[in-house]
Amino acid sequence: MSVGDDIYRRFRGNDSRGVKDAMSGYATPSSDSGGSYLMQHQAQLQGQRSMEASKQMLYKVYGNVISILEEYEQRDSPGKRFARSDIHIPDQSRKGKDDVESIVETQLLLFETQLKACPSEVRNQLGEELKQKTIKWVAVRHGQTQSKTDKFIAQLYEILAKGRTDHAFHSRPRPDITPEVMRENIPFLMRGKHDQATLDHSFRDDGNRKAVAPNVRAGPVDSLQIGSERLGEINPDLKNSLRGYRNQPSNR
């Protein structure tokens, strides 16, 4: 079994069970109309809370991709300084370029899997927002020679636009993944279900809590136009999906 297959097998079950459990409450029969209404109301509130938790989980995995990609960008373009997103990430200074690249590939696969696993309502609500964040992120690289950093960010956009991308795991083995990298990624795999359960509980306990999007870097005022043009150059297959952003103003 390839590393990618193992990652997918471990992570694919990480959906929000709270949402499914909450939705099942609507079909619960009751001879007491008042009790039935109360149960339905409670189920609806629980569903809303779990929906916010699912949004937060998707935001978190998206932020993981962005933060580790910026670590790769730093190693991919030595001597150049790019703006950084305001997303916490553990110290990666001891990792080399190849190790960070392996983590980027893993995080892209985890994001694709999480996007598939989350409720369709969450995908519909957050998809446009995350696409725009991705386009604005790549606008910061305007004028730079294309590199593997651009390939990775185009893959992230492709996942958002099409639901999938061609991962390195699918086309080649990864014998160069070091034990350190595996130790770095296993917690991401094993923590997935635990994080979702923790988020479900925390959002249920706080009825006013809302999912918070990661603070992702952005280019200039016209970053949607600049970023969409660059993404189209990186991957021409994305041009149709990007067409609507060419003349769209950016609200930073």
N, C-alpha and C positions, 0 to 999 in steps of 0.2 A: 504493500500500500504506500503511495507517495505521501510526502509531507503534506501536500495540499489536500489530498483526500482525507488524511487523518484530521487535519484542522477542520475541514468541512463537517466530518462525522461528529466531532466533539462539539462543534459550535452550533450546528443547524437546529438543534432543539431549543435554542434560546429565544423563544417567543414569550409574549406576556400572557401567561395562563390566567392572570387576574382578569383580563379583558374577556376571555372566553367564558370563565366562570360567571362573570357579572352578566354577560349577555344571556346566559342560560337561565338566569333568574326571571326573565320575562315570560318564560313558558311554564313557570311553576304554577300549578293549579291551586285554587283556594276556594272554599265554600263561603268564606267571609269576604265580602267585597272590600270592606275597610282594610282587613289584613292583607288582602291581595294587593291593594293600591300601595300600602306601606312597603310591602316586599318589593314591588316594582320600583317604587321611588328609591329605596335603598340600593337596589341593583343598578339603577340608573346612575346614582351618585358614585357607586363603586366603579362602574364602567368608566365614568368621566375621570376619576382619580387614576385608574389604571392606564387610561389613554395618555394622561399627562406623564405618567411614569415611562410609558413606551416612547414618548417623544424625547424625554430626557435621556433614555438609553441610546436612542439613535443619534442625538446630539453628541453624546459622549464618545461613541465609536467614531463618528465623523471627526470630532476634535482630535482623537488619537491619530487618525490618518494625517491630518494637517500638521500636527506638532512633530511627528516623526519624519514627515516629508521635509519639513524645514530643517531638521537635523541633517538629512541627506543632502539637501540643497547646499548647505554650508560646506559639505565635504566635496560636492560635485563642482563647486565653483570657488576653489580656494583663493583667498585674497579679495573676494568681493563681499560686500555687506548688503544684505537684503533686510527689509522690514520683517519683523517677527510678529506672529499672532500672540495675543495675550491668553495663552493656554498653558497651564502647568504641565510640565513633563519632567520626570526624574532625570538626573544628570546622565548624559550620554557621552561625556567627553572621553571616556576610555574606549569607546567603540570605534572601530575603523569603518571605512566607507562600505566595504562588503557586508559587514555585519548589520549596519544600519539599513542597507539596501534590502537585506533579507527580512528585516522587521517591517519595512514599508510594504513589501509584497504580501506579508502575512496580514498586515492591517487592512490592506485593500480587500483581501479575501474575506476577512471578518466583517468588514462594512457591507460588502455585497450580501453576505449571509444574513446579517442583521436586518438589512433592508427588506429582504425576502420574508423574513420571519415576523416582522412587526405587522400590526393590523393595517389593512389597506387605507383606513382613514388617516393614519399617521403618515403613510407614504404620500397620500394626496395633499395633506396639509403642509408637510415640510419639504416636499420635493422641489418646488419652485424656489423656496428660500435657500436651500442648500445649493442648488444649481447656480444661483446668483452669487452666493458667497464664493463658490469655486471659480467662477468667471472673474470676479473681482480680485481673487487671490493671484491668479495667473497674470493679471494686468500689471502687477508689480514687476514682472519679468520682461516687460516690453523693451525691445531693443537688444535683448541678450541672445547670444547664439543658442540655438536649440540643443538641449541635452536630455539626459535620461530623467531629470527632474520634470521636464515638460511632458515626457511620455507618461510618467506616473500621474500627474495632475489631470491629463487627458483621460486616463483610465478611470479616475475618480468621477469625472464628469460623465463619462460613458455609462458607468454604473447607475448614476442618477437618471440619465436620459433613457437608457435602454434596459436597465435592470441587471446587466451583466457586462463583463469584459473578458478578454482573453488573458488569463493569469499565467505568469511564468511557470507555476506549478503544473499547468496542464500540458506544457510543451517540452519540459525538460526536468530531469531530476535535480535535486539540490544537495549534492554531496558536500558542498562547501559550507553548509550551515554548521557553525561551530556549536559545541555544547553550551557556550555562554549565550548564544542567540536562542537556542532552544529553551534554556532556563528563563530567558527574558520573555519568551512568548507563551510558554505553558501557563503562567498566571493569567494571561489574557483569556486563554481558552477555558480554564477551569473556573475563572471568576465570573464568566458570562452569566450563567444561571443564577449564581448568588447575587450578583449586582442587580439583576432584574427583580429578584424577590425582595431585595432590600429597598429598591426604589418603589416597588409596589406598596410596601408597608409604610414607607416614609410619606408617600403622597396620600395614602389613605388616612394617615394620622393627622395630616395638615390639610384641611379642606381648601385652604387659600393658596397653597403652593402651586406655582406654575413652572413648567419646563423653561430652562434658560439656555439660549443658544450660545455656542462658543464665540468668543470675540476674535474673529478671523481678520487678518490683515486685508487691506484693500488698496487698489491703485488710485490714480487721480479721479477727478470728477467724472470723466468719461470712461471709467474703468470697464463698464459693461461692453462698450463698443470695442475698446482696445483688447480686453481679455477674450471676447468672443472671436475676434479676428485671429488672435494668436492660437487659440484652441483649434480653429478651423484649419490653420496652417499645419499644426502638429498632426492632426488627424482629420483629413478631408471628409471622412465618412460622418463627421459630426456637424457638418455645415448646415444641413437642413434643420437640425435641432437648434442651432445657434442663430438662425436667421432673424428671429424675433428680437434679439438683443442688440442688433447692429445700431439701431437708432433710438434705443430706449435710454432715457436719462438715468443716471445713477444717483441714488439717495444714500449717501454714506452714513 
